[in-house]
Amino acid sequence: MSALPEIPPDHPDLHLVEGSAPSLLWYLTEPTRAVVDIGQFAATRSLLRAAPSGDGHAVLVLPGLGATDGSTGMLRKFLTGLGYDVHGWGLGRNIGPSVEVVRGMRDLLRELAVGGKVSVVGWSLGGIFARELAREYPGMVRQVITLGSPYAMTDMRQTRVNPVYQLLARFYVSGADRPPPEHTRPPFPVPSTSLYSKSDGIVAWQACISTPGARWENVAVASSHLGYGYNASVLWVIADRLAQRPNRWRPFTPPPGMAGMFPAS
């Protein structure tokens, strides 16, 4: 047992407390709840048509561990329909930070940034990659949006996919498999929005948030981990964040009539 001090439940650094993976119930019901998220998307298409339109800037979407661009297809189609220049990562299946993946993401970001700063949306492990790209190339990244990404993880037991991640670790770039703890690093260099769900069955939600700041926020949604890319409230937040003008960042506020779709943080 860890001899950690007691921390009040409303303490801003709660996410630093050593934690455990989500409950077995949330984990086992992930596939079923993801189907519900997909069904919700179909039922709310008319509502999503009212999402803010884009300004045409480039958006790079990164998939989660074990996933390909196919997993982000619906999300990318939605953003393309809003007027963005949307790109998948084109690197096949995400097996983690291998040499090919790290080099490929850097090259792709440089290529896209020729036309202006790029917004990067990352799902789960893809969000960790997105944040590392922004730290490495802050002049090329407009903002980062993460979907259930455990970038603030302090213990590998906070994720249910740790065995898979460790199995693949031999392919990873040295040091890239475990970025330095988030709370030990300099302030994040670009605007960021971290979406998290307390019903996430794959990663502990506390590992997906950081202390809010002048241009950093956490937004709670009701979604399964596997359903982030289809969940109507998630899609609305992404559209709202991408539609902000450069240098005009403001915290997310649910539009009138939609507040009930967003649980209390």
BELHU-V58557 format. One record per residue. N is the residue number from 1. PSI is psi in degrees with one decimal (* if undefined). OMEGA is omega in radians with two decimals (NA if undefined). BURIAL is b if it has 9 or more other ideal C-beta (glycine too) atoms within 8 Angstrom, else e. Layout:
# BELHU-V58557
n=N psi=PSI omega=OMEGA burial=BURIAL
n=N psi=PSI omega=OMEGA burial=BURIAL
This chain:
# BELHU-V58557
n=1 psi=142.4 omega=3.12 burial=e
n=2 psi=136.2 omega=-3.13 burial=e
n=3 psi=61.1 omega=3.14 burial=e
n=4 psi=146.0 omega=3.10 burial=e
n=5 psi=157.8 omega=3.06 burial=e
n=6 psi=136.0 omega=3.12 burial=e
n=7 psi=130.4 omega=-3.14 burial=b
n=8 psi=147.1 omega=-3.09 burial=e
n=9 psi=-21.3 omega=-3.14 burial=e
n=10 psi=11.3 omega=-3.13 burial=e
n=11 psi=135.4 omega=-3.08 burial=e
n=12 psi=-20.3 omega=-3.13 burial=e
n=13 psi=27.4 omega=3.13 burial=b
n=14 psi=-33.7 omega=-3.08 burial=b
n=15 psi=-10.7 omega=3.14 burial=b
n=16 psi=-11.3 omega=-3.10 burial=e
n=17 psi=135.5 omega=3.09 burial=b
n=18 psi=130.9 omega=-3.06 burial=e
n=19 psi=-169.2 omega=3.13 burial=b
n=20 psi=172.9 omega=-3.14 burial=e
n=21 psi=162.4 omega=3.08 burial=b
n=22 psi=162.5 omega=-3.10 burial=b
n=23 psi=155.7 omega=3.14 burial=e
n=24 psi=-34.5 omega=3.13 burial=e
n=25 psi=-48.2 omega=3.12 burial=e
n=26 psi=-38.4 omega=-3.10 burial=b
n=27 psi=-48.3 omega=-3.08 burial=b
n=28 psi=-25.2 omega=-3.13 burial=e
n=29 psi=4.8 omega=-3.14 burial=b
n=30 psi=-52.3 omega=-3.11 burial=b
n=31 psi=-42.2 omega=-3.13 burial=e
n=32 psi=-43.8 omega=-3.12 burial=e
n=33 psi=-28.8 omega=3.07 burial=b
n=34 psi=-37.9 omega=3.08 burial=b
n=35 psi=-38.7 omega=3.09 burial=b
n=36 psi=-41.6 omega=3.12 burial=b
n=37 psi=-40.4 omega=3.11 burial=b
n=38 psi=-41.7 omega=3.10 burial=b
n=39 psi=-36.0 omega=3.10 burial=e
n=40 psi=-39.1 omega=3.11 burial=b
n=41 psi=-45.9 omega=-3.13 burial=b
n=42 psi=-35.9 omega=-3.09 burial=e
n=43 psi=-17.5 omega=-3.06 burial=e
n=44 psi=18.9 omega=-3.12 burial=b
n=45 psi=-39.4 omega=-3.13 burial=e
n=46 psi=-37.3 omega=3.10 burial=e
n=47 psi=-42.4 omega=-3.10 burial=e
n=48 psi=-18.2 omega=3.07 burial=b
n=49 psi=-19.4 omega=3.13 burial=e
n=50 psi=2.8 omega=3.14 burial=e
n=51 psi=149.5 omega=-3.11 burial=b
n=52 psi=139.9 omega=3.11 burial=e
n=53 psi=158.6 omega=-3.12 burial=e
n=54 psi=171.0 omega=-3.14 burial=b
n=55 psi=8.2 omega=3.07 burial=e
n=56 psi=-1.0 omega=-3.10 burial=e
n=57 psi=161.4 omega=-3.06 burial=b
n=58 psi=138.3 omega=3.09 burial=b
n=59 psi=124.7 omega=3.10 burial=b
n=60 psi=128.1 omega=-3.10 burial=b
n=61 psi=123.7 omega=-3.07 burial=b
n=62 psi=130.8 omega=-3.11 burial=b
n=63 psi=169.9 omega=3.13 burial=b
n=64 psi=179.7 omega=-3.13 burial=b
n=65 psi=129.9 omega=3.11 burial=b
n=66 psi=-3.6 omega=-3.08 burial=e
n=67 psi=165.0 omega=3.10 burial=b
n=68 psi=-176.4 omega=3.08 burial=e
n=69 psi=-22.1 omega=3.11 burial=b
n=70 psi=-33.2 omega=-3.12 burial=e
n=71 psi=-25.1 omega=-3.11 burial=b
n=72 psi=10.4 omega=-3.07 burial=b
n=73 psi=-45.2 omega=-3.12 burial=e
n=74 psi=-41.4 omega=3.11 burial=b
n=75 psi=-45.3 omega=-3.12 burial=b
n=76 psi=-36.8 omega=3.09 burial=b
n=77 psi=-40.8 omega=3.11 burial=e
n=78 psi=-46.0 omega=-3.11 burial=b
n=79 psi=-35.1 omega=3.07 burial=b
n=80 psi=-40.3 omega=3.12 burial=b
n=81 psi=-22.9 omega=3.10 burial=e
n=82 psi=-7.5 omega=3.06 burial=b
n=83 psi=12.4 omega=-3.14 burial=e
n=84 psi=158.1 omega=3.04 burial=b
n=85 psi=90.5 omega=-2.92 burial=e
n=86 psi=138.6 omega=-3.11 burial=b
n=87 psi=136.1 omega=2.91 burial=b
n=88 psi=177.1 omega=-3.07 burial=b
n=89 psi=-21.9 omega=3.06 burial=b
n=90 psi=25.1 omega=-3.07 burial=e
n=91 psi=20.8 omega=3.12 burial=e
n=92 psi=-146.7 omega=-3.11 burial=e
n=93 psi=136.6 omega=-3.14 burial=e
n=94 psi=102.1 omega=3.11 burial=b
n=95 psi=4.3 omega=-3.12 burial=b
n=96 psi=-174.5 omega=-3.02 burial=b
n=97 psi=65.3 omega=3.05 burial=b
n=98 psi=169.1 omega=3.12 burial=b
n=99 psi=-44.3 omega=-3.12 burial=e
n=100 psi=-40.9 omega=-3.12 burial=e
n=101 psi=-47.6 omega=-3.11 burial=b
n=102 psi=-46.3 omega=3.13 burial=b
n=103 psi=-42.2 omega=-3.10 burial=e
n=104 psi=-41.9 omega=3.13 burial=b
n=105 psi=-40.8 omega=3.12 burial=b
n=106 psi=-46.3 omega=-3.12 burial=b
n=107 psi=-41.7 omega=-3.13 burial=e
n=108 psi=-43.3 omega=3.13 burial=b
n=109 psi=-44.5 omega=3.12 burial=b
n=110 psi=-41.1 omega=-3.14 burial=b
n=111 psi=-46.1 omega=-3.11 burial=e
n=112 psi=-33.4 omega=-3.06 burial=b
n=113 psi=-7.8 omega=3.08 burial=b
n=114 psi=-32.6 omega=-3.13 burial=e
n=115 psi=4.1 omega=-3.12 burial=e
n=116 psi=172.4 omega=-3.10 burial=e
n=117 psi=146.6 omega=-3.05 burial=b
n=118 psi=134.2 omega=2.97 burial=b
n=119 psi=137.5 omega=-3.10 burial=b
n=120 psi=123.6 omega=3.10 burial=b
n=121 psi=124.9 omega=-3.10 burial=b
n=122 psi=133.1 omega=-3.14 burial=b
n=123 psi=121.9 omega=3.10 burial=b
n=124 psi=-119.9 omega=3.13 burial=b
n=125 psi=-31.8 omega=3.10 burial=b
n=126 psi=-31.5 omega=3.10 burial=b
n=127 psi=-34.6 omega=3.06 burial=b
n=128 psi=-42.7 omega=3.06 burial=b
n=129 psi=-42.5 omega=-3.12 burial=b
n=130 psi=-44.0 omega=-3.13 burial=b
n=131 psi=-36.6 omega=3.10 burial=b
n=132 psi=-38.3 omega=3.08 burial=b
n=133 psi=-42.9 omega=-3.13 burial=b
n=134 psi=-36.6 omega=3.11 burial=b
n=135 psi=-34.9 omega=-3.11 burial=b
n=136 psi=-35.1 omega=-3.08 burial=e
n=137 psi=61.9 omega=-3.07 burial=b
n=138 psi=-26.4 omega=3.13 burial=b
n=139 psi=-10.7 omega=-3.12 burial=e
n=140 psi=-12.0 omega=-3.02 burial=b
n=141 psi=126.0 omega=-3.13 burial=b
n=142 psi=-44.6 omega=3.08 burial=b
n=143 psi=164.2 omega=3.10 burial=b
n=144 psi=135.0 omega=3.07 burial=b
n=145 psi=122.7 omega=-3.12 burial=b
n=146 psi=143.8 omega=-3.11 burial=b
n=147 psi=101.2 omega=3.14 burial=b
n=148 psi=41.6 omega=-3.09 burial=b
n=149 psi=118.9 omega=-3.07 burial=b
n=150 psi=54.1 omega=-3.09 burial=b
n=151 psi=-19.2 omega=3.14 burial=b
n=152 psi=17.6 omega=-3.11 burial=b
n=153 psi=133.2 omega=3.13 burial=b
n=154 psi=-6.5 omega=-3.10 burial=b
n=155 psi=129.0 omega=-3.11 burial=e
n=156 psi=-14.5 omega=3.08 burial=e
n=157 psi=-4.7 omega=3.13 burial=e
n=158 psi=3.7 omega=3.09 burial=b
n=159 psi=144.2 omega=3.12 burial=b
n=160 psi=-10.2 omega=-3.11 burial=b
n=161 psi=10.6 omega=-3.12 burial=b
n=162 psi=-42.6 omega=3.13 burial=b
n=163 psi=-40.6 omega=3.13 burial=e
n=164 psi=-43.9 omega=-3.12 burial=b
n=165 psi=-42.9 omega=-3.13 burial=b
n=166 psi=-34.3 omega=3.12 burial=e
n=167 psi=-35.1 omega=-3.10 burial=e
n=168 psi=-5.7 omega=-2.99 burial=b
n=169 psi=-24.4 omega=-3.12 burial=b
n=170 psi=-16.2 omega=3.13 burial=e
n=171 psi=-4.6 omega=-2.93 burial=e
n=172 psi=152.9 omega=3.03 burial=b
n=173 psi=137.7 omega=-3.12 burial=b
n=174 psi=124.1 omega=3.12 burial=e
n=175 psi=-15.6 omega=-3.08 burial=e
n=176 psi=-17.3 omega=-3.09 burial=b
n=177 psi=-25.1 omega=3.13 burial=b
n=178 psi=89.1 omega=3.08 burial=e
n=179 psi=157.1 omega=3.10 burial=e
n=180 psi=149.6 omega=3.12 burial=e
n=181 psi=135.9 omega=-3.05 burial=e
n=182 psi=-41.0 omega=-3.05 burial=b
n=183 psi=-7.4 omega=3.12 burial=e
n=184 psi=-0.5 omega=-3.00 burial=e
n=185 psi=163.5 omega=3.08 burial=e
n=186 psi=160.8 omega=3.11 burial=e
n=187 psi=142.9 omega=-3.12 burial=e
n=188 psi=133.9 omega=-2.92 burial=b
n=189 psi=-10.5 omega=-3.11 burial=e
n=190 psi=163.6 omega=3.08 burial=b
n=191 psi=141.6 omega=-3.13 burial=b
n=192 psi=145.4 omega=3.05 burial=b
n=193 psi=121.4 omega=-3.13 burial=b
n=194 psi=110.7 omega=3.08 burial=b
n=195 psi=134.6 omega=-3.12 burial=b
n=196 psi=159.2 omega=3.14 burial=b
n=197 psi=130.8 omega=3.12 burial=b
n=198 psi=-6.9 omega=3.04 burial=e
n=199 psi=17.3 omega=3.06 burial=b
n=200 psi=125.1 omega=-3.10 burial=b
n=201 psi=1.0 omega=-3.09 burial=b
n=202 psi=-44.3 omega=-3.14 burial=b
n=203 psi=148.8 omega=3.10 burial=b
n=204 psi=129.5 omega=-3.07 burial=b
n=205 psi=-29.5 omega=3.14 burial=b
n=206 psi=-23.4 omega=-3.14 burial=b
n=207 psi=-4.7 omega=-3.05 burial=b
n=208 psi=10.0 omega=-3.10 burial=b
n=209 psi=163.2 omega=3.04 burial=b
n=210 psi=169.5 omega=-3.14 burial=b
n=211 psi=124.4 omega=3.14 burial=e
n=212 psi=152.3 omega=3.14 burial=e
n=213 psi=-162.4 omega=-3.08 burial=e
n=214 psi=-32.1 omega=-3.14 burial=e
n=215 psi=23.5 omega=-3.10 burial=e
n=216 psi=136.6 omega=-3.10 burial=b
n=217 psi=160.5 omega=3.03 burial=b
n=218 psi=133.7 omega=-3.14 burial=b
n=219 psi=120.9 omega=3.13 burial=b
n=220 psi=136.7 omega=3.06 burial=b
n=221 psi=163.8 omega=3.07 burial=b
n=222 psi=96.2 omega=-3.05 burial=b
n=223 psi=153.4 omega=2.92 burial=b
n=224 psi=163.9 omega=3.10 burial=b
n=225 psi=-41.9 omega=-3.11 burial=b
n=226 psi=-10.3 omega=-3.07 burial=b
n=227 psi=3.9 omega=-3.09 burial=b
n=228 psi=-41.7 omega=-3.06 burial=b
n=229 psi=-1.6 omega=-3.13 burial=b
n=230 psi=-15.7 omega=-3.04 burial=b
n=231 psi=128.8 omega=-3.04 burial=b
n=232 psi=-41.5 omega=-3.13 burial=b
n=233 psi=-36.3 omega=3.09 burial=b
n=234 psi=-46.5 omega=-3.13 burial=b
n=235 psi=-38.4 omega=3.13 burial=b
n=236 psi=-44.2 omega=3.13 burial=b
n=237 psi=-44.9 omega=3.14 burial=b
n=238 psi=-46.0 omega=3.13 burial=b
n=239 psi=-42.5 omega=3.14 burial=b
n=240 psi=-43.0 omega=-3.12 burial=b
n=241 psi=-41.1 omega=-3.12 burial=b
n=242 psi=-27.2 omega=-3.07 burial=b
n=243 psi=-6.6 omega=3.14 burial=b
n=244 psi=143.8 omega=3.09 burial=b
n=245 psi=148.1 omega=3.08 burial=e
n=246 psi=139.3 omega=3.13 burial=e
n=247 psi=16.2 omega=3.10 burial=e
n=248 psi=35.6 omega=-3.04 burial=e
n=249 psi=141.2 omega=3.07 burial=e
n=250 psi=153.8 omega=3.13 burial=e
n=251 psi=153.3 omega=-3.14 burial=e
n=252 psi=136.8 omega=3.04 burial=b
n=253 psi=124.3 omega=3.13 burial=e
n=254 psi=139.3 omega=3.12 burial=e
n=255 psi=159.2 omega=3.12 burial=e
n=256 psi=134.9 omega=3.12 burial=e
n=257 psi=-9.3 omega=-3.10 burial=e
n=258 psi=0.8 omega=-3.07 burial=b
n=259 psi=-33.8 omega=-3.13 burial=e
n=260 psi=-15.7 omega=-3.14 burial=e
n=261 psi=-10.1 omega=-3.06 burial=b
n=262 psi=113.8 omega=-3.13 burial=b
n=263 psi=161.3 omega=3.07 burial=e
n=264 psi=142.4 omega=-3.13 burial=e
n=265 psi=* omega=NA burial=e
